Amino acid sequence: MTDKPRLHVIQGTPAPETPVEQARARIRKMPKPATMIQCHRCGSREVMITKIGMLLKNGKATGGTPQVICASCHRGGQRVVLV
Ligand SMILES: [Zn+2]
């Protein structure tokens, strides 16, 4: 273990203001188009949402980290995280 972190965040120089760079910045700001979630392992589009680390609060299950996993792979005993 090292005492000091070896990586630092620096204030880098911005990209040059060329038309190409302006177009890239504009495209980066655009919202991403909706795409259908598909399993990268089996190609299935059936998913399950699981929650990790939920808390029982006043008799109700709350919180937790949702995770989207492939339902088809899950049936075959595999846990494939999609999102
Ligand atoms: Zn799958």
PDB file of the backbone (N, CA, C, O) and the ligand in Angstrom, with CONECT records:
HET     ZN  A 101       1
ATOM      1  N   MET A   1       0.836  -1.203   0.000  1.00  0.00           N
ATOM      2  CA  MET A   1       0.000   0.000   0.000  1.00  0.00           C
ATOM      3  C   MET A   1       0.867   1.248   0.000  1.00  0.00           C
ATOM      4  O   MET A   1       1.822   1.356   0.770  1.00  0.00           O
ATOM      5  N   THR A   2       0.529   2.180  -0.863  1.00  0.00           N
ATOM      6  CA  THR A   2       1.233   3.460  -0.871  1.00  0.00           C
ATOM      7  C   THR A   2       0.436   4.485  -0.078  1.00  0.00           C
ATOM      8  O   THR A   2      -0.790   4.411   0.010  1.00  0.00           O
ATOM      9  N   ASP A   3       1.153   5.439   0.494  1.00  0.00           N
ATOM     10  CA  ASP A   3       0.482   6.456   1.312  1.00  0.00           C
ATOM     11  C   ASP A   3      -0.257   7.464   0.449  1.00  0.00           C
ATOM     12  O   ASP A   3      -1.392   7.838   0.746  1.00  0.00           O
ATOM     13  N   LYS A   4       0.400   7.902  -0.631  1.00  0.00           N
ATOM     14  CA  LYS A   4      -0.200   8.932  -1.489  1.00  0.00           C
ATOM     15  C   LYS A   4      -0.777   8.282  -2.742  1.00  0.00           C
ATOM     16  O   LYS A   4      -0.185   7.346  -3.280  1.00  0.00           O
ATOM     17  N   PRO A   5      -1.926   8.768  -3.213  1.00  0.00           N
ATOM     18  CA  PRO A   5      -2.422   8.257  -4.497  1.00  0.00           C
ATOM     19  C   PRO A   5      -1.488   8.672  -5.626  1.00  0.00           C
ATOM     20  O   PRO A   5      -0.984   9.795  -5.651  1.00  0.00           O
ATOM     21  N   ARG A   6      -1.269   7.764  -6.543  1.00  0.00           N
ATOM     22  CA  ARG A   6      -0.313   8.049  -7.615  1.00  0.00           C
ATOM     23  C   ARG A   6      -0.947   8.763  -8.787  1.00  0.00           C
ATOM     24  O   ARG A   6      -0.242   9.301  -9.641  1.00  0.00           O
ATOM     25  N   LEU A   7      -2.275   8.778  -8.842  1.00  0.00           N
ATOM     26  CA  LEU A   7      -2.958   9.447  -9.950  1.00  0.00           C
ATOM     27  C   LEU A   7      -3.649  10.703  -9.438  1.00  0.00           C
ATOM     28  O   LEU A   7      -4.263  10.699  -8.372  1.00  0.00           O
ATOM     29  N   HIS A   8      -3.541  11.756 -10.197  1.00  0.00           N
ATOM     30  CA  HIS A   8      -4.148  13.018  -9.805  1.00  0.00           C
ATOM     31  C   HIS A   8      -5.009  13.546 -10.938  1.00  0.00           C
ATOM     32  O   HIS A   8      -4.718  13.323 -12.113  1.00  0.00           O
ATOM     33  N   VAL A   9      -6.074  14.252 -10.570  1.00  0.00           N
ATOM     34  CA  VAL A   9      -6.907  14.930 -11.560  1.00  0.00           C
ATOM     35  C   VAL A   9      -6.272  16.281 -11.848  1.00  0.00           C
ATOM     36  O   VAL A   9      -6.000  17.051 -10.927  1.00  0.00           O
ATOM     37  N   ILE A  10      -6.039  16.567 -13.110  1.00  0.00           N
ATOM     38  CA  ILE A  10      -5.424  17.842 -13.487  1.00  0.00           C
ATOM     39  C   ILE A  10      -6.396  18.624 -14.349  1.00  0.00           C
ATOM     40  O   ILE A  10      -7.322  18.063 -14.934  1.00  0.00           O
ATOM     41  N   GLN A  11      -6.175  19.901 -14.417  1.00  0.00           N
ATOM     42  CA  GLN A  11      -6.984  20.748 -15.289  1.00  0.00           C
ATOM     43  C   GLN A  11      -6.299  20.763 -16.650  1.00  0.00           C
ATOM     44  O   GLN A  11      -5.384  21.554 -16.879  1.00  0.00           O
ATOM     45  N   GLY A  12      -6.738  19.897 -17.545  1.00  0.00           N
ATOM     46  CA  GLY A  12      -6.100  19.791 -18.847  1.00  0.00           C
ATOM     47  C   GLY A  12      -6.526  20.903 -19.780  1.00  0.00           C
ATOM     48  O   GLY A  12      -7.510  21.596 -19.523  1.00  0.00           O
ATOM     49  N   THR A  13      -5.791  21.073 -20.857  1.00  0.00           N
ATOM     50  CA  THR A  13      -6.162  22.080 -21.838  1.00  0.00           C
ATOM     51  C   THR A  13      -7.371  21.584 -22.622  1.00  0.00           C
ATOM     52  O   THR A  13      -7.422  20.411 -22.989  1.00  0.00           O
ATOM     53  N   PRO A  14      -8.350  22.458 -22.886  1.00  0.00           N
ATOM     54  CA  PRO A  14      -9.519  22.020 -23.651  1.00  0.00           C
ATOM     55  C   PRO A  14      -9.152  21.708 -25.093  1.00  0.00           C
ATOM     56  O   PRO A  14      -8.127  22.155 -25.609  1.00  0.00           O
ATOM     57  N   ALA A  15     -10.018  20.929 -25.728  1.00  0.00           N
ATOM     58  CA  ALA A  15      -9.783  20.578 -27.124  1.00  0.00           C
ATOM     59  C   ALA A  15      -9.870  21.838 -27.984  1.00  0.00           C
ATOM     60  O   ALA A  15     -10.605  22.766 -27.643  1.00  0.00           O
ATOM     61  N   PRO A  16      -9.133  21.884 -29.088  1.00  0.00           N
ATOM     62  CA  PRO A  16      -9.177  23.068 -29.943  1.00  0.00           C
ATOM     63  C   PRO A  16     -10.578  23.294 -30.527  1.00  0.00           C
ATOM     64  O   PRO A  16     -11.321  22.344 -30.773  1.00  0.00           O
ATOM     65  N   GLU A  17     -10.913  24.532 -30.736  1.00  0.00           N
ATOM     66  CA  GLU A  17     -12.270  24.898 -31.192  1.00  0.00           C
ATOM     67  C   GLU A  17     -12.399  24.760 -32.705  1.00  0.00           C
ATOM     68  O   GLU A  17     -12.655  25.741 -33.403  1.00  0.00           O
ATOM     69  N   THR A  18     -12.228  23.582 -33.191  1.00  0.00           N
ATOM     70  CA  THR A  18     -12.386  23.337 -34.618  1.00  0.00           C
ATOM     71  C   THR A  18     -13.831  22.930 -34.889  1.00  0.00           C
ATOM     72  O   THR A  18     -14.524  22.504 -33.965  1.00  0.00           O
ATOM     73  N   PRO A  19     -14.301  23.050 -36.124  1.00  0.00           N
ATOM     74  CA  PRO A  19     -15.671  22.611 -36.443  1.00  0.00           C
ATOM     75  C   PRO A  19     -15.916  21.148 -36.096  1.00  0.00           C
ATOM     76  O   PRO A  19     -17.003  20.786 -35.646  1.00  0.00           O
ATOM     77  N   VAL A  20     -14.915  20.318 -36.301  1.00  0.00           N
ATOM     78  CA  VAL A  20     -15.077  18.894 -35.993  1.00  0.00           C
ATOM     79  C   VAL A  20     -15.267  18.712 -34.493  1.00  0.00           C
ATOM     80  O   VAL A  20     -16.117  17.936 -34.056  1.00  0.00           O
ATOM     81  N   GLU A  21     -14.468  19.436 -33.704  1.00  0.00           N
ATOM     82  CA  GLU A  21     -14.566  19.319 -32.252  1.00  0.00           C
ATOM     83  C   GLU A  21     -15.891  19.877 -31.742  1.00  0.00           C
ATOM     84  O   GLU A  21     -16.461  19.354 -30.784  1.00  0.00           O
ATOM     85  N   GLN A  22     -16.383  20.941 -32.383  1.00  0.00           N
ATOM     86  CA  GLN A  22     -17.689  21.491 -32.004  1.00  0.00           C
ATOM     87  C   GLN A  22     -18.801  20.489 -32.286  1.00  0.00           C
ATOM     88  O   GLN A  22     -19.737  20.353 -31.498  1.00  0.00           O
ATOM     89  N   ALA A  23     -18.695  19.787 -33.418  1.00  0.00           N
ATOM     90  CA  ALA A  23     -19.699  18.775 -33.749  1.00  0.00           C
ATOM     91  C   ALA A  23     -19.645  17.630 -32.750  1.00  0.00           C
ATOM     92  O   ALA A  23     -20.684  17.104 -32.350  1.00  0.00           O
ATOM     93  N   ARG A  24     -18.428  17.238 -32.340  1.00  0.00           N
ATOM     94  CA  ARG A  24     -18.298  16.160 -31.344  1.00  0.00           C
ATOM     95  C   ARG A  24     -18.934  16.552 -30.027  1.00  0.00           C
ATOM     96  O   ARG A  24     -19.622  15.745 -29.402  1.00  0.00           O
ATOM     97  N   ALA A  25     -18.710  17.793 -29.598  1.00  0.00           N
ATOM     98  CA  ALA A  25     -19.282  18.273 -28.339  1.00  0.00           C
ATOM     99  C   ALA A  25     -20.804  18.296 -28.414  1.00  0.00           C
ATOM    100  O   ALA A  25     -21.485  17.951 -27.449  1.00  0.00           O
ATOM    101  N   ARG A  26     -21.333  18.708 -29.569  1.00  0.00           N
ATOM    102  CA  ARG A  26     -22.784  18.744 -29.745  1.00  0.00           C
ATOM    103  C   ARG A  26     -23.373  17.333 -29.689  1.00  0.00           C
ATOM    104  O   ARG A  26     -24.418  17.116 -29.076  1.00  0.00           O
ATOM    105  N   ILE A  27     -22.700  16.380 -30.330  1.00  0.00           N
ATOM    106  CA  ILE A  27     -23.202  15.003 -30.344  1.00  0.00           C
ATOM    107  C   ILE A  27     -23.119  14.387 -28.949  1.00  0.00           C
ATOM    108  O   ILE A  27     -23.991  13.612 -28.555  1.00  0.00           O
ATOM    109  N   ARG A  28     -22.055  14.738 -28.196  1.00  0.00           N
ATOM    110  CA  ARG A  28     -21.925  14.200 -26.833  1.00  0.00           C
ATOM    111  C   ARG A  28     -23.054  14.681 -25.934  1.00  0.00           C
ATOM    112  O   ARG A  28     -23.465  13.967 -25.020  1.00  0.00           O
ATOM    113  N   LYS A  29     -23.562  15.896 -26.190  1.00  0.00           N
ATOM    114  CA  LYS A  29     -24.636  16.456 -25.361  1.00  0.00           C
ATOM    115  C   LYS A  29     -25.996  15.877 -25.717  1.00  0.00           C
ATOM    116  O   LYS A  29     -26.929  15.978 -24.921  1.00  0.00           O
ATOM    117  N   MET A  30     -26.129  15.284 -26.875  1.00  0.00           N
ATOM    118  CA  MET A  30     -27.417  14.749 -27.298  1.00  0.00           C
ATOM    119  C   MET A  30     -27.772  13.526 -26.454  1.00  0.00           C
ATOM    120  O   MET A  30     -26.895  12.743 -26.090  1.00  0.00           O
ATOM    121  N   PRO A  31     -29.071  13.363 -26.141  1.00  0.00           N
ATOM    122  CA  PRO A  31     -29.458  12.171 -25.376  1.00  0.00           C
ATOM    123  C   PRO A  31     -29.261  10.917 -26.215  1.00  0.00           C
ATOM    124  O   PRO A  31     -29.430  10.920 -27.435  1.00  0.00           O
ATOM    125  N   LYS A  32     -28.895   9.840 -25.514  1.00  0.00           N
ATOM    126  CA  LYS A  32     -28.658   8.590 -26.235  1.00  0.00           C
ATOM    127  C   LYS A  32     -30.000   8.013 -26.688  1.00  0.00           C
ATOM    128  O   LYS A  32     -30.961   8.036 -25.919  1.00  0.00           O
ATOM    129  N   PRO A  33     -30.087   7.498 -27.915  1.00  0.00           N
ATOM    130  CA  PRO A  33     -31.345   6.911 -28.374  1.00  0.00           C
ATOM    131  C   PRO A  33     -31.653   5.639 -27.594  1.00  0.00           C
ATOM    132  O   PRO A  33     -30.750   4.922 -27.162  1.00  0.00           O
ATOM    133  N   ALA A  34     -32.951   5.372 -27.422  1.00  0.00           N
ATOM    134  CA  ALA A  34     -33.364   4.167 -26.710  1.00  0.00           C
ATOM    135  C   ALA A  34     -33.055   2.953 -27.562  1.00  0.00           C
ATOM    136  O   ALA A  34     -33.414   2.907 -28.739  1.00  0.00           O
ATOM    137  N   THR A  35     -32.396   1.977 -26.977  1.00  0.00           N
ATOM    138  CA  THR A  35     -32.109   0.731 -27.679  1.00  0.00           C
ATOM    139  C   THR A  35     -32.609  -0.423 -26.829  1.00  0.00           C
ATOM    140  O   THR A  35     -32.656  -0.333 -25.602  1.00  0.00           O
ATOM    141  N   MET A  36     -32.978  -1.496 -27.485  1.00  0.00           N
ATOM    142  CA  MET A  36     -33.499  -2.642 -26.751  1.00  0.00           C
ATOM    143  C   MET A  36     -32.347  -3.378 -26.082  1.00  0.00           C
ATOM    144  O   MET A  36     -31.309  -3.629 -26.694  1.00  0.00           O
ATOM    145  N   ILE A  37     -32.551  -3.718 -24.818  1.00  0.00           N
ATOM    146  CA  ILE A  37     -31.511  -4.453 -24.087  1.00  0.00           C
ATOM    147  C   ILE A  37     -31.494  -5.887 -24.593  1.00  0.00           C
ATOM    148  O   ILE A  37     -32.521  -6.565 -24.625  1.00  0.00           O
ATOM    149  N   GLN A  38     -30.318  -6.329 -24.985  1.00  0.00           N
ATOM    150  CA  GLN A  38     -30.170  -7.687 -25.503  1.00  0.00           C
ATOM    151  C   GLN A  38     -28.966  -8.335 -24.834  1.00  0.00           C
ATOM    152  O   GLN A  38     -27.937  -7.691 -24.629  1.00  0.00           O
ATOM    153  N   CYS A  39     -29.100  -9.603 -24.499  1.00  0.00           N
ATOM    154  CA  CYS A  39     -28.006 -10.310 -23.820  1.00  0.00           C
ATOM    155  C   CYS A  39     -26.829 -10.461 -24.769  1.00  0.00           C
ATOM    156  O   CYS A  39     -26.990 -10.906 -25.906  1.00  0.00           O
ATOM    157  N   HIS A  40     -25.649 -10.091 -24.299  1.00  0.00           N
ATOM    158  CA  HIS A  40     -24.457 -10.198 -25.134  1.00  0.00           C
ATOM    159  C   HIS A  40     -23.935 -11.618 -25.205  1.00  0.00           C
ATOM    160  O   HIS A  40     -23.021 -11.909 -25.976  1.00  0.00           O
ATOM    161  N   ARG A  41     -24.519 -12.522 -24.391  1.00  0.00           N
ATOM    162  CA  ARG A  41     -24.031 -13.896 -24.360  1.00  0.00           C
ATOM    163  C   ARG A  41     -24.919 -14.821 -25.198  1.00  0.00           C
ATOM    164  O   ARG A  41     -24.425 -15.630 -25.983  1.00  0.00           O
ATOM    165  N   CYS A  42     -26.265 -14.683 -25.013  1.00  0.00           N
ATOM    166  CA  CYS A  42     -27.165 -15.603 -25.709  1.00  0.00           C
ATOM    167  C   CYS A  42     -28.084 -14.889 -26.699  1.00  0.00           C
ATOM    168  O   CYS A  42     -28.743 -15.548 -27.504  1.00  0.00           O
ATOM    169  N   GLY A  43     -28.141 -13.567 -26.656  1.00  0.00           N
ATOM    170  CA  GLY A  43     -28.970 -12.829 -27.593  1.00  0.00           C
ATOM    171  C   GLY A  43     -30.403 -12.664 -27.156  1.00  0.00           C
ATOM    172  O   GLY A  43     -31.203 -12.088 -27.894  1.00  0.00           O
ATOM    173  N   SER A  44     -30.757 -13.146 -25.984  1.00  0.00           N
ATOM    174  CA  SER A  44     -32.141 -13.048 -25.501  1.00  0.00           C
ATOM    175  C   SER A  44     -32.478 -11.606 -25.142  1.00  0.00           C
ATOM    176  O   SER A  44     -31.609 -10.809 -24.789  1.00  0.00           O
ATOM    177  N   ARG A  45     -33.777 -11.299 -25.246  1.00  0.00           N
ATOM    178  CA  ARG A  45     -34.231  -9.964 -24.865  1.00  0.00           C
ATOM    179  C   ARG A  45     -35.146 -10.025 -23.647  1.00  0.00           C
ATOM    180  O   ARG A  45     -35.847  -9.061 -23.342  1.00  0.00           O
ATOM    181  N   GLU A  46     -35.136 -11.156 -22.954  1.00  0.00           N
ATOM    182  CA  GLU A  46     -35.918 -11.305 -21.733  1.00  0.00           C
ATOM    183  C   GLU A  46     -34.987 -11.049 -20.545  1.00  0.00           C
ATOM    184  O   GLU A  46     -33.955 -11.703 -20.394  1.00  0.00           O
ATOM    185  N   VAL A  47     -35.372 -10.092 -19.715  1.00  0.00           N
ATOM    186  CA  VAL A  47     -34.481  -9.712 -18.615  1.00  0.00           C
ATOM    187  C   VAL A  47     -35.216  -9.829 -17.283  1.00  0.00           C
ATOM    188  O   VAL A  47     -36.444  -9.881 -17.227  1.00  0.00           O
ATOM    189  N   MET A  48     -34.428  -9.869 -16.224  1.00  0.00           N
ATOM    190  CA  MET A  48     -34.964  -9.834 -14.870  1.00  0.00           C
ATOM    191  C   MET A  48     -34.233  -8.727 -14.123  1.00  0.00           C
ATOM    192  O   MET A  48     -33.049  -8.475 -14.350  1.00  0.00           O
ATOM    193  N   ILE A  49     -34.963  -8.074 -13.232  1.00  0.00           N
ATOM    194  CA  ILE A  49     -34.344  -7.037 -12.413  1.00  0.00           C
ATOM    195  C   ILE A  49     -34.205  -7.581 -11.001  1.00  0.00           C
ATOM    196  O   ILE A  49     -35.196  -7.957 -10.374  1.00  0.00           O
ATOM    197  N   THR A  50     -32.996  -7.623 -10.509  1.00  0.00           N
ATOM    198  CA  THR A  50     -32.737  -8.067  -9.150  1.00  0.00           C
ATOM    199  C   THR A  50     -32.282  -6.873  -8.330  1.00  0.00           C
ATOM    200  O   THR A  50     -31.861  -5.853  -8.875  1.00  0.00           O
ATOM    201  N   LYS A  51     -32.372  -7.009  -7.040  1.00  0.00           N
ATOM    202  CA  LYS A  51     -31.902  -5.940  -6.158  1.00  0.00           C
ATOM    203  C   LYS A  51     -30.925  -6.532  -5.165  1.00  0.00           C
ATOM    204  O   LYS A  51     -31.172  -7.581  -4.571  1.00  0.00           O
ATOM    205  N   ILE A  52     -29.815  -5.841  -4.999  1.00  0.00           N
ATOM    206  CA  ILE A  52     -28.759  -6.313  -4.116  1.00  0.00           C
ATOM    207  C   ILE A  52     -28.709  -5.410  -2.892  1.00  0.00           C
ATOM    208  O   ILE A  52     -28.667  -4.186  -3.011  1.00  0.00           O
ATOM    209  N   GLY A  53     -28.714  -6.018  -1.735  1.00  0.00           N
ATOM    210  CA  GLY A  53     -28.525  -5.266  -0.496  1.00  0.00           C
ATOM    211  C   GLY A  53     -29.720  -4.456  -0.070  1.00  0.00           C
ATOM    212  O   GLY A  53     -29.570  -3.310   0.355  1.00  0.00           O
ATOM    213  N   MET A  54     -30.912  -5.026  -0.175  1.00  0.00           N
ATOM    214  CA  MET A  54     -32.108  -4.285   0.268  1.00  0.00           C
ATOM    215  C   MET A  54     -32.171  -4.264   1.792  1.00  0.00           C
ATOM    216  O   MET A  54     -31.629  -5.139   2.468  1.00  0.00           O
ATOM    217  N   LEU A  55     -32.849  -3.238   2.314  1.00  0.00           N
ATOM    218  CA  LEU A  55     -33.008  -3.093   3.754  1.00  0.00           C
ATOM    219  C   LEU A  55     -34.462  -3.344   4.123  1.00  0.00           C
ATOM    220  O   LEU A  55     -35.376  -3.003   3.373  1.00  0.00           O
ATOM    221  N   LEU A  56     -34.658  -3.944   5.284  1.00  0.00           N
ATOM    222  CA  LEU A  56     -36.010  -4.126   5.812  1.00  0.00           C
ATOM    223  C   LEU A  56     -36.270  -2.987   6.783  1.00  0.00           C
ATOM    224  O   LEU A  56     -35.689  -2.932   7.867  1.00  0.00           O
ATOM    225  N   LYS A  57     -37.156  -2.072   6.378  1.00  0.00           N
ATOM    226  CA  LYS A  57     -37.411  -0.868   7.160  1.00  0.00           C
ATOM    227  C   LYS A  57     -38.899  -0.799   7.457  1.00  0.00           C
ATOM    228  O   LYS A  57     -39.711  -0.708   6.536  1.00  0.00           O
ATOM    229  N   ASN A  58     -39.260  -0.840   8.712  1.00  0.00           N
ATOM    230  CA  ASN A  58     -40.663  -0.824   9.152  1.00  0.00           C
ATOM    231  C   ASN A  58     -41.475  -1.907   8.444  1.00  0.00           C
ATOM    232  O   ASN A  58     -42.612  -1.677   8.031  1.00  0.00           O
ATOM    233  N   GLY A  59     -40.886  -3.062   8.314  1.00  0.00           N
ATOM    234  CA  GLY A  59     -41.595  -4.181   7.693  1.00  0.00           C
ATOM    235  C   GLY A  59     -41.650  -4.133   6.190  1.00  0.00           C
ATOM    236  O   GLY A  59     -42.272  -4.996   5.571  1.00  0.00           O
ATOM    237  N   LYS A  60     -40.996  -3.115   5.563  1.00  0.00           N
ATOM    238  CA  LYS A  60     -41.013  -3.010   4.104  1.00  0.00           C
ATOM    239  C   LYS A  60     -39.596  -3.132   3.563  1.00  0.00           C
ATOM    240  O   LYS A  60     -38.643  -2.633   4.162  1.00  0.00           O
ATOM    241  N   ALA A  61     -39.472  -3.797   2.436  1.00  0.00           N
ATOM    242  CA  ALA A  61     -38.171  -3.917   1.791  1.00  0.00           C
ATOM    243  C   ALA A  61     -37.901  -2.644   1.000  1.00  0.00           C
ATOM    244  O   ALA A  61     -38.688  -2.282   0.126  1.00  0.00           O
ATOM    245  N   THR A  62     -36.805  -1.966   1.293  1.00  0.00           N
ATOM    246  CA  THR A  62     -36.487  -0.700   0.616  1.00  0.00           C
ATOM    247  C   THR A  62     -35.039  -0.714   0.135  1.00  0.00           C
ATOM    248  O   THR A  62     -34.225  -1.539   0.550  1.00  0.00           O
ATOM    249  N   GLY A  63     -34.757   0.220  -0.745  1.00  0.00           N
ATOM    250  CA  GLY A  63     -33.389   0.458  -1.200  1.00  0.00           C
ATOM    251  C   GLY A  63     -32.839  -0.681  -2.038  1.00  0.00           C
ATOM    252  O   GLY A  63     -33.583  -1.392  -2.713  1.00  0.00           O
ATOM    253  N   GLY A  64     -31.553  -0.840  -1.984  1.00  0.00           N
ATOM    254  CA  GLY A  64     -30.893  -1.877  -2.755  1.00  0.00           C
ATOM    255  C   GLY A  64     -30.464  -1.368  -4.117  1.00  0.00           C
ATOM    256  O   GLY A  64     -30.998  -0.382  -4.626  1.00  0.00           O
ATOM    257  N   THR A  65     -29.505  -2.046  -4.691  1.00  0.00           N
ATOM    258  CA  THR A  65     -29.009  -1.676  -6.013  1.00  0.00           C
ATOM    259  C   THR A  65     -29.670  -2.556  -7.055  1.00  0.00           C
ATOM    260  O   THR A  65     -29.452  -3.767  -7.060  1.00  0.00           O
ATOM    261  N   PRO A  66     -30.486  -1.969  -7.951  1.00  0.00           N
ATOM    262  CA  PRO A  66     -31.103  -2.810  -8.982  1.00  0.00           C
ATOM    263  C   PRO A  66     -30.076  -3.223 -10.031  1.00  0.00           C
ATOM    264  O   PRO A  66     -29.161  -2.472 -10.368  1.00  0.00           O
ATOM    265  N   GLN A  67     -30.255  -4.417 -10.525  1.00  0.00           N
ATOM    266  CA  GLN A  67     -29.357  -4.915 -11.561  1.00  0.00           C
ATOM    267  C   GLN A  67     -30.180  -5.713 -12.558  1.00  0.00           C
ATOM    268  O   GLN A  67     -31.017  -6.528 -12.170  1.00  0.00           O
ATOM    269  N   VAL A  68     -29.943  -5.481 -13.831  1.00  0.00           N
ATOM    270  CA  VAL A  68     -30.678  -6.164 -14.886  1.00  0.00           C
ATOM    271  C   VAL A  68     -29.848  -7.367 -15.332  1.00  0.00           C
ATOM    272  O   VAL A  68     -28.715  -7.217 -15.789  1.00  0.00           O
ATOM    273  N   ILE A  69     -30.424  -8.554 -15.196  1.00  0.00           N
ATOM    274  CA  ILE A  69     -29.713  -9.767 -15.614  1.00  0.00           C
ATOM    275  C   ILE A  69     -30.544 -10.504 -16.646  1.00  0.00           C
ATOM    276  O   ILE A  69     -31.759 -10.323 -16.727  1.00  0.00           O
ATOM    277  N   CYS A  70     -29.875 -11.341 -17.438  1.00  0.00           N
ATOM    278  CA  CYS A  70     -30.535 -12.081 -18.517  1.00  0.00           C
ATOM    279  C   CYS A  70     -31.348 -13.231 -17.929  1.00  0.00           C
ATOM    280  O   CYS A  70     -30.806 -14.076 -17.216  1.00  0.00           O
ATOM    281  N   ALA A  71     -32.656 -13.264 -18.226  1.00  0.00           N
ATOM    282  CA  ALA A  71     -33.530 -14.308 -17.697  1.00  0.00           C
ATOM    283  C   ALA A  71     -33.233 -15.654 -18.360  1.00  0.00           C
ATOM    284  O   ALA A  71     -33.322 -16.701 -17.719  1.00  0.00           O
ATOM    285  N   SER A  72     -32.883 -15.619 -19.633  1.00  0.00           N
ATOM    286  CA  SER A  72     -32.628 -16.861 -20.362  1.00  0.00           C
ATOM    287  C   SER A  72     -31.360 -17.539 -19.845  1.00  0.00           C
ATOM    288  O   SER A  72     -31.342 -18.753 -19.643  1.00  0.00           O
ATOM    289  N   CYS A  73     -30.309 -16.764 -19.632  1.00  0.00           N
ATOM    290  CA  CYS A  73     -29.073 -17.325 -19.092  1.00  0.00           C
ATOM    291  C   CYS A  73     -29.284 -17.779 -17.656  1.00  0.00           C
ATOM    292  O   CYS A  73     -28.696 -18.771 -17.225  1.00  0.00           O
ATOM    293  N   HIS A  74     -30.121 -17.058 -16.911  1.00  0.00           N
ATOM    294  CA  HIS A  74     -30.389 -17.411 -15.518  1.00  0.00           C
ATOM    295  C   HIS A  74     -31.034 -18.790 -15.428  1.00  0.00           C
ATOM    296  O   HIS A  74     -30.740 -19.550 -14.505  1.00  0.00           O
ATOM    297  N   ARG A  75     -31.911 -19.120 -16.375  1.00  0.00           N
ATOM    298  CA  ARG A  75     -32.538 -20.443 -16.403  1.00  0.00           C
ATOM    299  C   ARG A  75     -31.506 -21.540 -16.609  1.00  0.00           C
ATOM    300  O   ARG A  75     -31.679 -22.667 -16.145  1.00  0.00           O
ATOM    301  N   GLY A  76     -30.432 -21.200 -17.310  1.00  0.00           N
ATOM    302  CA  GLY A  76     -29.377 -22.172 -17.543  1.00  0.00           C
ATOM    303  C   GLY A  76     -28.305 -22.163 -16.468  1.00  0.00           C
ATOM    304  O   GLY A  76     -27.261 -22.797 -16.627  1.00  0.00           O
ATOM    305  N   GLY A  77     -28.549 -21.456 -15.382  1.00  0.00           N
ATOM    306  CA  GLY A  77     -27.606 -21.459 -14.270  1.00  0.00           C
ATOM    307  C   GLY A  77     -26.507 -20.433 -14.385  1.00  0.00           C
ATOM    308  O   GLY A  77     -25.541 -20.485 -13.624  1.00  0.00           O
ATOM    309  N   GLN A  78     -26.622 -19.486 -15.327  1.00  0.00           N
ATOM    310  CA  GLN A  78     -25.599 -18.476 -15.506  1.00  0.00           C
ATOM    311  C   GLN A  78     -26.142 -17.127 -15.038  1.00  0.00           C
ATOM    312  O   GLN A  78     -27.325 -16.831 -15.207  1.00  0.00           O
ATOM    313  N   ARG A  79     -25.280 -16.328 -14.458  1.00  0.00           N
ATOM    314  CA  ARG A  79     -25.684 -14.985 -14.045  1.00  0.00           C
ATOM    315  C   ARG A  79     -24.963 -13.997 -14.945  1.00  0.00           C
ATOM    316  O   ARG A  79     -23.766 -13.755 -14.787  1.00  0.00           O
ATOM    317  N   VAL A  80     -25.702 -13.429 -15.893  1.00  0.00           N
ATOM    318  CA  VAL A  80     -25.130 -12.495 -16.862  1.00  0.00           C
ATOM    319  C   VAL A  80     -25.734 -11.115 -16.601  1.00  0.00           C
ATOM    320  O   VAL A  80     -26.927 -10.896 -16.812  1.00  0.00           O
ATOM    321  N   VAL A  81     -24.896 -10.193 -16.141  1.00  0.00           N
ATOM    322  CA  VAL A  81     -25.344  -8.839 -15.837  1.00  0.00           C
ATOM    323  C   VAL A  81     -25.364  -8.036 -17.131  1.00  0.00           C
ATOM    324  O   VAL A  81     -24.363  -7.964 -17.844  1.00  0.00           O
ATOM    325  N   LEU A  82     -26.517  -7.430 -17.428  1.00  0.00           N
ATOM    326  CA  LEU A  82     -26.650  -6.652 -18.674  1.00  0.00           C
ATOM    327  C   LEU A  82     -26.497  -5.164 -18.437  1.00  0.00           C
ATOM    328  O   LEU A  82     -25.836  -4.481 -19.220  1.00  0.00           O
ATOM    329  N   VAL A  83     -27.101  -4.639 -17.361  1.00  0.00           N
ATOM    330  CA  VAL A  83     -26.999  -3.199 -17.082  1.00  0.00           C
ATOM    331  C   VAL A  83     -26.615  -3.042 -15.632  1.00  0.00           C
ATOM    332  O   VAL A  83     -26.465  -1.918 -15.151  1.00  0.00           O
TER     333      VAL A  83
HETATM  334 ZN    ZN A 101     -28.372 -14.456 -21.939  1.00  0.00          ZN2+
END
